[in-house]
Amino acid sequence: MELVDNRGTALVTGANKGIGFAIARDLGKRGFTVAVGARDDVRREEAVGRLRAEGVDAFGVALDVTSDESVAAAAEFLEQQAGRLDVLVNNAGIAGRTEGGAQDPTTLDLDVLRTVLGTNVFGVVRVTNAMLPLLRRAASPRVVNMSSNMGSLTLQTGPVLAAYAPSKSMLNSITAQYARRLADTAVIVNAACPGYVATDFTGFAGSRTAEQGAAIAVRLATLPDDGPRGGFFDDEGAIAW
């Protein structure tokens, strides 16, 4: 997968910290204007400030992926700010609570399942569909959905988390559906696995840095026009799922 020297506006959800921030910074260093999507006003503006201090052209976008109103307002704001969207990275995600057997499949808390799906799947669909009109205005639009190899039915890796892991399986499937639907357009959609990254999401227990985890997302966000569609990739290539 050869990188292309792209320019334009990139929206990264959950970009105020961790892998999302690393993705935003890397895309910004490549010349993108980065829209930092985040719910928390203070953390969002702090992230924008950090990016600008590193020479990245960045601005904040108030964005709660679980809210129709917030996502619609974000799309309207981006239209006013940029007029189009070249890259969308659906990075915002949650693991869900685990105490008391909440994600043991034999005692699965359905409220936890609903909450995790609400962010990790429904949130991605909500944001993607709201941003598609802006993406269609770009010459080489890219959508990257941040997944996990825990969602792979082939690998069945990681701890037993019966809300989080299936949410990533469904995200992979949704990614493939978008790719099929948009096959005759310029919009290229893929899913990325960042690996086990040391962020607050993992309790800083991961073996990889946020920058290492961000690399595959940036790669997929800068694919050439003949790049793969509807795939699931990590640093080593396609992942069986």
QUIJODA-V802770 format. One record per helix or strand of 2 or more residues. SS is the DSSP state (H for helix, E for strand). FROM is the first residue (numbers start at 1). LEN is the number of residues. Records with the same first field share a line. If there is no record, write none. Layout:
SS=FROM-LEN ; FROM-LEN
//
This chain:
E=9-5 ; 33-6 ; 58-5 ; 87-4 ; 142-6 ; 188-6 ; 232-3 ; 237-2
H=18-12 ; 41-13 ; 68-14 ; 99-3 ; 105-3 ; 110-26 ; 149-3 ; 164-18 ; 200-3 ; 210-12
//
